[in-house]
Amino acid sequence: MKVGFIGTGLMGRPMAERLLAAGHQVAAFNRTREKAEPLRDSGAEIVGSAPEAVSSADCVILMVTDAAAIREVLFQKSSIPNLKGCTVIQMGTISPKESIQLQEEVAQKKGDYLEAPVLGSIPEATEGTLLVMVGSSEVQFERWSGLLRCFGPEPLLVGEVGKASGFKLALNQLIASLTASFALSLGFVQRQGIEMELFMRILRQSALYAPTFDKKLKRMLDRDYANPNFPSKHLFKDVALFHTAAQAVNLETIGIEAIHRLLEITVEKGYADGDYSALFEAVSPVRQQAGGS
Ligand SMILES: NC(=O)c1ccc[n+]([C@@H]2O[C@H](COP(=O)([O-])OP(=O)(O)OC[C@H]3O[C@@H](n4cnc5c(N)ncnc54)[C@H](OP(=O)(O)O)[C@@H]3O)[C@@H](O)[C@H]2O)c1
């Protein structure tokens, strides 16, 4: 199958590698060309524009930051004249409303559209163990689930376009809420002078434990957020999307607003490109030494 792949960032690059390893032809485009170049060694054709990636492809996979970036690559810069015979598979994290709107815009260009956002990060993308949630018709799912199995063993049809985006936002608000909550307990335990390992030992045995706590513990203790799998700026974006979508269905959003503010502080402190566990810096900042004149 000939696949156009747009967006070879942290997630896109290992995902494109999976397609190549499965024997698909890949034409890869990335705004910053150097980030796509390493895929050439694995057999990808590196192209200089989105229209070239789409040209004669059976489908085009989008793995860019947000809906604005999608619009830019599909409809603005060197705009694609038409998408006839091409299926757009949107795999980034955007809102249900944005996804439905994109479906309409793609249809105006005579293309087909489905969404397949993913849970998991770079290690899962590399190993092909992402959790792939699909928003599409059953016919589209039948047609594309084989290809999507390159990324995760069991793509799940959630419902029509918009449903998988919503599903993904519901999961990502949990990432933010659990991490902010754990950061607060960790900061508190430290400031109380309680032994960390004792606290973790009890937490691990309790119903309150979530595996993500241990995944983020070392980064928080070391205050080391370099080489992220999932940068703070993207979680900040996702929480903003969740907030708007939750408000639209009349949910109380006070809690998520506070977490959004914590992520804003994290970004303001310079951790936009750091791992999202840098939320700890907003919740429990390094204390200034007392004293001096
Ligand atoms: N990282 C994760 O763990 C993870 C997991 C699940 C889902 N996601 C979602 O997947 C998507 C990609 O995430 P990522 O972690 O791979 O992010 P990333 O490394 O920041 O990559 C973002 C990609 O979008 C491109 N892009 C951004 N703005 C653009 C624009 N205006 N025009 C053209 N291209 C643009 C970037 O191009 P340049 O290289 O030129 O900047 C890059 O290829 C996001 O929606 C994210 O929320 C991420």
The ligand as an SDF file (V2000), in Angstrom:
LIG
                    3D

 48 52  0  0  0  0  0  0  0  0999 V2000
    4.3150   12.1750   22.3500 N   0  0  0  0  0  0  0  0  0  0  0  0
    3.3540   11.3620   22.8030 C   0  0  0  0  0  0  0  0  0  0  0  0
    3.5510   10.5750   23.7410 O   0  0  0  0  0  0  0  0  0  0  0  0
    1.9860   11.3740   22.1760 C   0  0  0  0  0  0  0  0  0  0  0  0
    1.1510   10.2860   22.4360 C   0  0  0  0  0  0  0  0  0  0  0  0
   -0.1090   10.2510   21.8590 C   0  0  0  0  0  0  0  0  0  0  0  0
   -0.5190   11.2900   21.0500 C   0  0  0  0  0  0  0  0  0  0  0  0
    0.3010   12.3450   20.8230 N   0  0  0  0  0  0  0  0  0  0  0  0
   -0.2010   13.4160   19.9330 C   0  0  0  0  0  0  0  0  0  0  0  0
    0.3370   13.1700   18.6290 O   0  0  0  0  0  0  0  0  0  0  0  0
    0.5960   14.4070   17.9600 C   0  0  0  0  0  0  0  0  0  0  0  0
    2.0810   14.5050   17.6190 C   0  0  0  0  0  0  0  0  0  0  0  0
    2.7900   14.4540   18.8280 O   0  0  0  0  0  0  0  0  0  0  0  0
    4.3930   14.3250   18.9280 P   0  0  0  0  0  0  0  0  0  0  0  0
    4.6770   13.9620   20.3280 O   0  0  0  0  0  0  0  0  0  0  0  0
    4.9280   13.5000   17.8230 O   0  0  0  0  0  0  0  0  0  0  0  0
    4.7710   15.8600   18.7230 O   0  0  0  0  0  0  0  0  0  0  0  0
    6.0450   16.5760   18.1160 P   0  0  0  0  0  0  0  0  0  0  0  0
    7.2660   15.7560   18.2650 O   0  0  0  0  0  0  0  0  0  0  0  0
    6.0220   17.9500   18.6980 O   0  0  0  0  0  0  0  0  0  0  0  0
    5.7000   16.6440   16.5740 O   0  0  0  0  0  0  0  0  0  0  0  0
    4.7540   17.5340   16.0780 C   0  0  0  0  0  0  0  0  0  0  0  0
    4.7530   17.4420   14.5660 C   0  0  0  0  0  0  0  0  0  0  0  0
    3.8200   18.4060   14.0370 O   0  0  0  0  0  0  0  0  0  0  0  0
    4.4910   19.2010   13.0870 C   0  0  0  0  0  0  0  0  0  0  0  0
    3.8950   20.5400   13.0590 N   0  0  0  0  0  0  0  0  0  0  0  0
    3.5720   21.3180   14.1130 C   0  0  0  0  0  0  0  0  0  0  0  0
    3.0350   22.4730   13.6880 N   0  0  0  0  0  0  0  0  0  0  0  0
    3.0310   22.4310   12.3380 C   0  0  0  0  0  0  0  0  0  0  0  0
    2.5920   23.3240   11.3370 C   0  0  0  0  0  0  0  0  0  0  0  0
    2.0510   24.4920   11.6570 N   0  0  0  0  0  0  0  0  0  0  0  0
    2.7260   22.9390   10.0480 N   0  0  0  0  0  0  0  0  0  0  0  0
    3.2850   21.7490    9.7360 C   0  0  0  0  0  0  0  0  0  0  0  0
    3.7020   20.8470   10.6320 N   0  0  0  0  0  0  0  0  0  0  0  0
    3.5790   21.1880   11.9400 C   0  0  0  0  0  0  0  0  0  0  0  0
    5.9240   19.2400   13.5550 C   0  0  0  0  0  0  0  0  0  0  0  0
    6.7620   19.6530   12.5100 O   0  0  0  0  0  0  0  0  0  0  0  0
    8.2360   20.2440   12.8780 P   0  0  0  0  0  0  0  0  0  0  0  0
    9.1000   19.0590   13.0880 O   0  0  0  0  0  0  0  0  0  0  0  0
    8.5820   21.0430   11.6800 O   0  0  0  0  0  0  0  0  0  0  0  0
    8.0780   21.0910   14.1150 O   0  0  0  0  0  0  0  0  0  0  0  0
    6.1080   17.7700   13.9450 C   0  0  0  0  0  0  0  0  0  0  0  0
    6.2760   16.9430   12.8180 O   0  0  0  0  0  0  0  0  0  0  0  0
    0.1030   15.4990   18.9110 C   0  0  0  0  0  0  0  0  0  0  0  0
   -1.2560   15.7860   18.6050 O   0  0  0  0  0  0  0  0  0  0  0  0
    0.1990   14.8320   20.2780 C   0  0  0  0  0  0  0  0  0  0  0  0
   -0.6710   15.4210   21.2170 O   0  0  0  0  0  0  0  0  0  0  0  0
    1.5600   12.4150   21.3510 C   0  0  0  0  0  0  0  0  0  0  0  0
  1  2  1  0
  2  3  2  0
  2  4  1  0
  4  5  1  0
  4 48  2  0
  5  6  2  0
  6  7  1  0
  7  8  2  0
  8  9  1  0
  8 48  1  0
  9 10  1  0
  9 46  1  0
 10 11  1  0
 11 12  1  0
 11 44  1  0
 12 13  1  0
 13 14  1  0
 14 15  2  0
 14 16  1  0
 14 17  1  0
 17 18  1  0
 18 19  2  0
 18 20  1  0
 18 21  1  0
 21 22  1  0
 22 23  1  0
 23 24  1  0
 23 42  1  0
 24 25  1  0
 25 26  1  0
 25 36  1  0
 26 27  1  0
 26 35  1  0
 27 28  2  0
 28 29  1  0
 29 30  1  0
 29 35  2  0
 30 31  1  0
 30 32  2  0
 32 33  1  0
 33 34  2  0
 34 35  1  0
 36 37  1  0
 36 42  1  0
 37 38  1  0
 38 39  2  0
 38 40  1  0
 38 41  1  0
 42 43  1  0
 44 45  1  0
 44 46  1  0
 46 47  1  0
M  CHG  2   8   1  16  -1
M  END
$$$$
